[in-house]
Amino acid sequence: MRNVFAFVFSVVTCFTVTAQKRFELADLAKLTTISDPQISPDGKSIVLVVSRPEYKQNVFNAELVLIDIASGKQSVLTQNRPVVSQPRWSGDGTQLAFLAKTGTGKEATNQVFILAAFGEAKQLTKAPKGVQHFSWKPGGEAIAFVTADEPSNKAEADKGNDAFEVGNNDMFLIAAPTPSHIWMISTVGGEAKKLTSGSWSLPVTIPPGAPSSPLSWSPDGKLIAFVKVIGPYSGDALNRTIQLLNVETGAITPLTGRSKFEGYPTFSADGASINYWFVKDGTQGNINDIYVTPVSGGEGRCVTTALDRDMSRAFWMPDGKSLLVGGHDDNRVSLWLQPLNGTAKKLNLGSLSPSWYFWIDAFVDKNGAIAFTASDPLQPAELYYMSSPSAPPRRLTEFNKEVRNMTMGKWETLRWNLDSFKHNGLLTYPVAYVAGEKYPLVLIVHGGPAAASVETFSSRTQLFANKGYFVFEPNYRGSDNMGSAYRKAIIKDAGAGPGRDVMAGLDKLKNTGMIDTARIGVTGWSYGGFMTVWLAGHYPGWKAALAGAAVTDWVDQYNLGDANVLRANAIGGSPWIGDNMKLYTYQSPITMAHKITAPTLILANTGDPRVPVSQSYKLYHVLKDNGVPTKFIAWNIPAHNATDPVRQMEVSRLWLDWMDQYLMNKKPAF
């Protein structure tokens, strides 16, 4: 295919904020995270989760905060709880349910609590395995919740008879996973009633990923729409289908008759229809589309075909004739008003991009008002409100005002063409940039790969900008911001095509004369770590590299990761069938890692279920055996990303220090 290069600098609101203080590592302690806004049924207030880091105890202190929409006045609803999440109003707005952690250590579990006006929160559930998520019955007299079954052999396992069957799961499985099922409990208390049972399970998300598909009640309280997977092993997750549970009889009926790829069903306000997610064309690795079908069943029809974007959320609008949908869109996160019959209209959000973490952090109330959290590259996330889809967004909070007033690097969206695709990426300038001077550059490649680098606030990016670096965050084929063809183009081409995409953007950036081409570092986490190792092994000239939680060997990913066999389609089938191993070898960065010459820092978590640490060990030995300056630093945590503030700050510190050592010639800090 002929390589056609075109390059455009698209400048977007790129003024450096006037401030007295630069944003530095210690300022991570000043960042407040907000999420999960829920508008009250009377439309007058919004409750959301507000989380702040506390470094001495190494926890994030979370509170539920009530925001008055008219005045912005705040009221803290919960205090002194180690974890709070999922605030949900009762239908009449007189009660608020939420999840909170109870117990200590390994015995700690999430349980449902109910807070009535002017009262104390009371614990409602006592599920031995904890509550994953829940939903109010429309009348408010009961709550349905999801919890895992207790092991059937618990008594015998305690005596040492703890052998278990290993299935399609990650290598860190220590006992057979148990199915998750639906229970219901009266809001006045009493014993919970189990509504579903069997060897099948409701889905359980292992982070990172969208939250587990929520339960959706029919407005008359007779049915619950949920997602069923064939079993509790994580590698079986593709076999997911939407089911309707008759709460009175216990009968379960499939909605569409499909056998795979369905999720996130939601009843319309009149109970006549359900919208849900389904991968485009039923093809694994494709974008999510939104379908609408009658509650009587059938596949229905796709309403987002013309958008050609990877949908990360869908809300019914009050008229039942349209949906609010959202997802990555070119260099932004966008929201659209999508009629069931007609053309979608993009909402005017100004410079804002709604918060995205594999789904959109937003809420639509019964009157069509919208609450969402959002940021842009110069300011961290705050809460915004729109009285209707056509109204301008209004900021309701100032949680991150102090950080917003610090100096931040201006930004540009870069665009280039290659291999018939249009590409883009975010370029952030060094603070105090002077035209005509050259600066070092740090490439930060996003993970996923079904994600994107878009115009949102990134603390790590701004830390580098405040230390005098350009930061380039390119998108590449496989990213989810440019439609179906772009998303699918990575199948059986995990590294070569994406590598060309990144290098084409970088080469054009070099030609601007702004970059000191002798001081460029390549970095990334997860699939960004994969791309780091691929680029460092296939292209010369890097001054330093950082590979975090890096996929280096697709065979290990297939055999040992939590997605295991789900990876097969993307690489080319099982590596153990026919000649497929050749595809795995070619697409694995470890194959060419002996060509790496850049000093490389390897970061990993020893219990990472998503990208098993075995792959980092392989990379370490390849580099050490070939005389490349290398450090391998790991944390003993069972997660893909650090979830506590101390480790999160340490990851950023190591990232900064490694680049400083080799791009700025600063004394190593470790």
FENCORGI-V422069 format. One record per residue. N is the residue number from 1. RES is the residue in one letter. NEAR is the number of other ideal C-beta (glycine too) atoms within 10 Angstrom. D_LAST is the distance of its C-alpha to the last C-alpha in Angstrom with 1 decimal. Layout:
BEGIN
{{N:RES:NEAR:D_LAST} {N:RES:NEAR:D_LAST}}
END
This chain:
BEGIN
{{1:M:6:46.3} {2:R:5:46.4} {3:N:10:43.2} {4:V:11:44.0} {5:F:11:41.5} {6:A:12:42.0} {7:F:16:39.6} {8:V:12:40.2} {9:F:13:38.1} {10:S:11:39.2} {11:V:9:38.2} {12:V:15:38.0} {13:T:13:37.8} {14:C:15:35.1} {15:F:8:35.3} {16:T:16:32.3} {17:V:15:32.8} {18:T:7:33.7} {19:A:15:31.4} {20:Q:7:30.0} {21:K:12:26.5} {22:R:16:23.8} {23:F:24:22.3} {24:E:13:18.7} {25:L:16:16.1} {26:A:9:17.8} {27:D:17:21.0} {28:L:19:20.5} {29:A:12:21.9} {30:K:16:25.1} {31:L:19:25.8} {32:T:18:28.8} {33:T:17:29.5} {34:I:21:33.2} {35:S:16:35.1} {36:D:20:38.3} {37:P:24:41.0} {38:Q:20:44.4} {39:I:24:47.5} {40:S:17:50.1} {41:P:16:53.5} {42:D:12:55.2} {43:G:15:52.9} {44:K:12:52.1} {45:S:20:48.6} {46:I:23:45.3} {47:V:25:43.1} {48:L:24:39.4} {49:V:23:36.2} {50:V:22:33.9} {51:S:20:30.4} {52:R:16:27.8} {53:P:20:24.3} {54:E:14:24.3} {55:Y:13:20.8} {56:K:6:22.0} {57:Q:12:24.0} {58:N:11:21.7} {59:V:17:24.8} {60:F:16:26.5} {61:N:17:29.7} {62:A:20:32.4} {63:E:16:35.9} {64:L:25:39.0} {65:V:20:40.2} {66:L:17:43.7} {67:I:23:44.2} {68:D:14:47.8} {69:I:19:48.4} {70:A:8:50.9} {71:S:9:49.2} {72:G:14:45.5} {73:K:11:45.8} {74:Q:15:43.3} {75:S:11:43.9} {76:V:10:41.3} {77:L:15:42.9} {78:T:20:40.5} {79:Q:9:38.2} {80:N:6:36.2} {81:R:17:35.8} {82:P:15:32.5} {83:V:16:33.3} {84:V:23:36.1} {85:S:17:36.9} {86:Q:21:39.8} {87:P:22:42.3} {88:R:20:45.7} {89:W:20:49.0} {90:S:20:52.3} {91:G:17:55.0} {92:D:10:56.8} {93:G:16:53.7} {94:T:11:54.5} {95:Q:17:51.6} {96:L:22:48.0} {97:A:23:46.3} {98:F:25:42.6} {99:L:24:40.1} {100:A:21:38.4} {101:K:16:36.4} {102:T:18:38.4} {103:G:12:37.6} {104:T:8:34.3} {105:G:5:31.8} {106:K:6:33.0} {107:E:8:36.4} {108:A:13:35.4} {109:T:17:37.3} {110:N:25:38.2} {111:Q:21:41.8} {112:V:24:44.2} {113:F:20:45.1} {114:I:21:48.0} {115:L:19:48.2} {116:A:13:51.7} {117:A:8:52.5} {118:F:5:52.2} {119:G:9:51.3} {120:E:7:48.5} {121:A:18:46.6} {122:K:12:48.1} {123:Q:12:46.6} {124:L:21:48.7} {125:T:23:47.3} {126:K:14:46.2} {127:A:19:45.1} {128:P:11:43.6} {129:K:14:41.1} {130:G:18:40.4} {131:V:22:41.6} {132:Q:20:39.9} {133:H:23:42.0} {134:F:26:45.5} {135:S:21:48.4} {136:W:21:51.3} {137:K:18:54.8} {138:P:17:56.6} {139:G:13:59.0} {140:G:17:56.3} {141:E:13:57.8} {142:A:20:55.1} {143:I:24:51.6} {144:A:23:50.6} {145:F:27:47.2} {146:V:24:45.2} {147:T:25:43.8} {148:A:20:43.0} {149:D:18:45.6} {150:E:11:45.0} {151:P:17:44.9} {152:S:10:48.4} {153:N:15:47.5} {154:K:12:45.5} {155:A:9:47.8} {156:E:12:47.7} {157:A:15:43.9} {158:D:10:43.5} {159:K:8:45.5} {160:G:7:43.3} {161:N:9:45.3} {162:D:14:42.4} {163:A:11:42.7} {164:F:13:42.4} {165:E:6:43.0} {166:V:10:40.0} {167:G:16:40.8} {168:N:15:39.0} {169:N:22:35.9} {170:D:22:32.1} {171:M:17:31.0} {172:F:15:29.8} {173:L:15:33.4} {174:I:7:34.3} {175:A:12:37.9} {176:A:18:40.4} {177:P:19:39.9} {178:T:17:42.9} {179:P:17:44.8} {180:S:21:44.5} {181:H:19:47.8} {182:I:22:49.6} {183:W:19:51.0} {184:M:17:53.0} {185:I:20:53.5} {186:S:14:55.8} {187:T:20:54.2} {188:V:9:56.4} {189:G:12:54.7} {190:G:9:56.1} {191:E:8:55.2} {192:A:20:53.4} {193:K:13:55.2} {194:K:12:53.6} {195:L:18:54.8} {196:T:20:53.4} {197:S:11:52.7} {198:G:11:52.3} {199:S:10:49.8} {200:W:19:48.7} {201:S:25:46.1} {202:L:24:45.1} {203:P:20:41.8} {204:V:17:38.5} {205:T:15:35.5} {206:I:16:32.1} {207:P:14:29.6} {208:P:15:29.0} {209:G:16:32.6} {210:A:18:35.6} {211:P:16:36.9} {212:S:19:39.4} {213:S:25:42.8} {214:P:17:44.5} {215:L:21:48.0} {216:S:21:50.8} {217:W:23:54.1} {218:S:21:57.3} {219:P:14:58.9} {220:D:10:61.7} {221:G:18:59.3} {222:K:15:60.8} {223:L:22:58.1} {224:I:24:54.3} {225:A:22:52.7} {226:F:27:49.6} {227:V:23:47.7} {228:K:20:48.3} {229:V:23:46.2} {230:I:16:47.6} {231:G:18:45.3} {232:P:22:42.1} {233:Y:21:39.9} {234:S:24:37.4} {235:G:19:38.4} {236:D:21:42.0} {237:A:25:41.2} {238:L:16:43.0} {239:N:15:46.3} {240:R:21:46.5} {241:T:20:49.7} {242:I:25:51.2} {243:Q:20:53.7} {244:L:22:56.1} {245:L:23:56.6} {246:N:14:59.9} {247:V:19:59.0} {248:E:9:62.5} {249:T:8:63.3} {250:G:11:59.8} {251:A:10:60.8} {252:I:17:58.0} {253:T:11:58.9} {254:P:14:56.7} {255:L:24:56.7} {256:T:19:56.7} {257:G:9:57.2} {258:R:14:54.1} {259:S:13:51.8} {260:K:15:48.3} {261:F:19:45.9} {262:E:25:47.4} {263:G:19:45.7} {264:Y:24:45.7} {265:P:26:49.5} {266:T:20:50.9} {267:F:22:54.5} {268:S:23:56.3} {269:A:13:57.9} {270:D:11:61.3} {271:G:17:60.1} {272:A:13:61.7} {273:S:18:58.6} {274:I:25:55.1} {275:N:24:52.2} {276:Y:25:49.5} {277:W:25:46.7} {278:F:24:47.4} {279:V:20:45.6} {280:K:21:47.6} {281:D:11:50.3} {282:G:13:49.0} {283:T:14:46.4} {284:Q:14:43.1} {285:G:18:40.2} {286:N:20:42.5} {287:I:26:42.3} {288:N:27:43.7} {289:D:24:47.2} {290:I:22:49.1} {291:Y:22:52.4} {292:V:21:55.2} {293:T:19:57.8} {294:P:12:60.7} {295:V:18:60.2} {296:S:10:63.0} {297:G:15:60.6} {298:G:12:59.9} {299:E:15:57.1} {300:G:17:58.2} {301:R:12:56.9} {302:C:15:53.8} {303:V:23:53.8} {304:T:25:50.6} {305:T:11:51.5} {306:A:11:52.0} {307:L:22:48.7} {308:D:16:46.8} {309:R:25:43.5} {310:D:26:41.4} {311:M:26:42.7} {312:S:24:40.3} {313:R:25:42.8} {314:A:27:46.6} {315:F:19:48.6} {316:W:21:52.4} {317:M:22:54.0} {318:P:14:56.9} {319:D:11:59.6} {320:G:15:58.6} {321:K:12:59.1} {322:S:22:55.6} {323:L:26:51.9} {324:L:22:48.8} {325:V:25:46.2} {326:G:26:42.8} {327:G:26:39.9} {328:H:26:37.8} {329:D:22:40.0} {330:D:19:39.0} {331:N:23:36.3} {332:R:21:37.1} {333:V:26:37.7} {334:S:21:41.5} {335:L:30:44.2} {336:W:22:47.7} {337:L:20:51.1} {338:Q:24:52.5} {339:P:15:56.2} {340:L:16:57.4} {341:N:8:59.8} {342:G:12:58.7} {343:T:10:55.9} {344:A:18:52.6} {345:K:14:51.9} {346:K:13:48.3} {347:L:21:47.7} {348:N:13:46.9} {349:L:19:43.6} {350:G:11:42.9} {351:S:14:39.2} {352:L:24:38.2} {353:S:26:36.8} {354:P:26:37.3} {355:S:23:34.3} {356:W:23:33.8} {357:Y:14:32.0} {358:F:16:34.3} {359:W:19:37.2} {360:I:27:38.3} {361:D:24:37.9} {362:A:23:41.4} {363:F:20:44.8} {364:V:22:48.4} {365:D:18:51.1} {366:K:14:54.8} {367:N:13:55.8} {368:G:20:53.4} {369:A:19:50.9} {370:I:25:47.3} {371:A:23:44.1} {372:F:27:40.7} {373:T:26:37.2} {374:A:26:35.9} {375:S:22:33.6} {376:D:21:33.2} {377:P:25:30.3} {378:L:22:30.6} {379:Q:21:31.1} {380:P:23:29.9} {381:A:25:32.5} {382:E:20:35.6} {383:L:25:38.8} {384:Y:23:41.7} {385:Y:20:45.4} {386:M:21:48.2} {387:S:14:51.7} {388:S:12:52.6} {389:P:19:51.1} {390:S:11:52.7} {391:A:14:51.5} {392:P:11:48.6} {393:P:17:45.4} {394:R:12:45.2} {395:R:13:41.9} {396:L:21:42.4} {397:T:22:39.1} {398:E:13:36.7} {399:F:23:33.8} {400:N:19:31.2} {401:K:13:33.1} {402:E:15:30.5} {403:V:21:27.9} {404:R:18:30.7} {405:N:14:31.5} {406:M:20:28.1} {407:T:18:27.6} {408:M:26:27.1} {409:G:28:27.2} {410:K:20:30.6} {411:W:26:31.1} {412:E:19:33.5} {413:T:21:34.6} {414:L:24:34.7} {415:R:18:37.4} {416:W:23:38.3} {417:N:15:40.6} {418:L:22:40.1} {419:D:15:42.2} {420:S:11:44.6} {421:F:19:41.8} {422:K:15:40.9} {423:H:25:37.1} {424:N:22:35.1} {425:G:28:31.7} {426:L:25:30.1} {427:L:23:28.8} {428:T:26:27.1} {429:Y:19:27.2} {430:P:21:24.8} {431:V:22:25.9} {432:A:12:28.1} {433:Y:16:28.8} {434:V:7:31.4} {435:A:6:33.8} {436:G:6:33.9} {437:E:10:30.2} {438:K:14:27.7} {439:Y:17:24.4} {440:P:24:21.4} {441:L:26:21.8} {442:V:28:19.8} {443:L:27:22.0} {444:I:25:21.6} {445:V:28:24.1} {446:H:23:25.6} {447:G:23:26.1} {448:G:19:29.4} {449:P:25:30.8} {450:A:20:33.6} {451:A:22:31.9} {452:A:29:31.6} {453:S:25:29.7} {454:V:26:32.2} {455:E:22:32.7} {456:T:22:30.9} {457:F:21:28.2} {458:S:21:24.6} {459:S:16:22.0} {460:R:18:19.2} {461:T:23:21.6} {462:Q:26:22.4} {463:L:22:18.8} {464:F:28:18.4} {465:A:29:21.9} {466:N:21:21.2} {467:K:22:18.4} {468:G:16:21.0} {469:Y:26:20.8} {470:F:25:23.7} {471:V:24:23.2} {472:F:24:25.6} {473:E:25:26.3} {474:P:26:29.1} {475:N:32:31.6} {476:Y:30:32.9} {477:R:23:35.9} {478:G:26:35.3} {479:S:28:34.3} {480:D:25:36.7} {481:N:24:37.7} {482:M:24:40.4} {483:G:19:42.8} {484:S:19:44.0} {485:A:13:44.1} {486:Y:23:40.5} {487:R:26:39.2} {488:K:19:41.1} {489:A:21:40.2} {490:I:23:37.1} {491:I:18:39.2} {492:K:15:39.0} {493:D:20:36.9} {494:A:27:33.4} {495:G:25:31.5} {496:A:12:33.8} {497:G:19:35.6} {498:P:25:32.6} {499:G:19:30.7} {500:R:19:33.6} {501:D:26:33.8} {502:V:25:30.2} {503:M:17:30.6} {504:A:22:34.0} {505:G:26:32.6} {506:L:24:29.7} {507:D:14:32.2} {508:K:18:34.4} {509:L:24:31.6} {510:K:15:30.8} {511:N:11:34.4} {512:T:13:34.4} {513:G:11:32.8} {514:M:18:30.3} {515:I:19:27.3} {516:D:15:25.5} {517:T:16:26.0} {518:A:10:23.6} {519:R:21:20.7} {520:I:22:20.9} {521:G:27:18.3} {522:V:29:19.6} {523:T:27:18.3} {524:G:25:19.9} {525:W:25:20.2} {526:S:23:23.0} {527:Y:26:25.7} {528:G:26:23.4} {529:G:29:21.1} {530:F:31:24.2} {531:M:31:25.1} {532:T:31:21.7} {533:V:31:22.2} {534:W:31:25.8} {535:L:25:25.4} {536:A:28:22.7} {537:G:24:25.1} {538:H:18:28.3} {539:Y:16:27.7} {540:P:10:26.1} {541:G:14:24.5} {542:W:21:21.2} {543:K:19:18.4} {544:A:23:15.6} {545:A:30:16.0} {546:L:31:14.6} {547:A:34:16.9} {548:G:24:17.0} {549:A:27:19.6} {550:A:32:21.2} {551:V:31:24.8} {552:T:28:24.9} {553:D:25:28.1} {554:W:29:31.1} {555:V:17:32.7} {556:D:22:30.0} {557:Q:27:30.4} {558:Y:21:34.1} {559:N:17:34.1} {560:L:19:31.3} {561:G:27:30.4} {562:D:24:32.3} {563:A:22:34.3} {564:N:21:35.0} {565:V:16:38.5} {566:L:19:38.4} {567:R:20:36.3} {568:A:20:39.1} {569:N:15:41.1} {570:A:21:38.2} {571:I:22:37.5} {572:G:22:41.1} {573:G:16:42.3} {574:S:15:41.3} {575:P:22:39.5} {576:W:12:41.9} {577:I:10:45.0} {578:G:11:46.6} {579:D:9:44.5} {580:N:16:42.0} {581:M:16:39.2} {582:K:11:39.3} {583:L:18:38.5} {584:Y:24:35.4} {585:T:14:34.2} {586:Y:17:34.8} {587:Q:22:33.1} {588:S:26:29.9} {589:P:30:26.9} {590:I:21:26.1} {591:T:19:29.3} {592:M:16:28.0} {593:A:25:24.2} {594:H:12:24.9} {595:K:13:25.6} {596:I:25:22.1} {597:T:16:20.6} {598:A:23:17.9} {599:P:19:14.2} {600:T:29:13.7} {601:L:24:11.3} {602:I:26:13.4} {603:L:24:13.6} {604:A:26:16.5} {605:N:24:18.4} {606:T:13:20.0} {607:G:17:23.3} {608:D:26:23.6} {609:P:21:27.4} {610:R:22:27.4} {611:V:29:25.2} {612:P:25:24.9} {613:V:20:21.6} {614:S:17:23.5} {615:Q:30:23.1} {616:S:27:19.3} {617:Y:16:19.8} {618:K:18:22.3} {619:L:27:20.2} {620:Y:20:17.4} {621:H:13:20.1} {622:V:23:21.8} {623:L:26:18.8} {624:K:13:17.8} {625:D:10:21.5} {626:N:13:22.0} {627:G:8:19.3} {628:V:18:17.2} {629:P:14:13.4} {630:T:21:12.2} {631:K:17:9.7} {632:F:18:11.6} {633:I:15:10.6} {634:A:16:13.7} {635:W:16:15.4} {636:N:7:18.7} {637:I:15:20.9} {638:P:12:24.2} {639:A:18:23.9} {640:H:23:23.2} {641:N:18:21.4} {642:A:17:19.7} {643:T:12:22.7} {644:D:18:21.3} {645:P:21:19.8} {646:V:15:16.6} {647:R:16:15.5} {648:Q:16:16.9} {649:M:18:14.9} {650:E:16:11.6} {651:V:21:12.7} {652:S:17:13.5} {653:R:15:10.3} {654:L:18:8.3} {655:W:22:11.5} {656:L:22:11.6} {657:D:18:8.3} {658:W:25:8.9} {659:M:25:12.4} {660:D:21:11.7} {661:Q:18:10.0} {662:Y:23:13.0} {663:L:23:15.8} {664:M:14:15.4} {665:N:8:14.0} {666:K:13:11.6} {667:K:7:9.0} {668:P:10:5.6} {669:A:11:3.8} {670:F:10:0.0}}
END
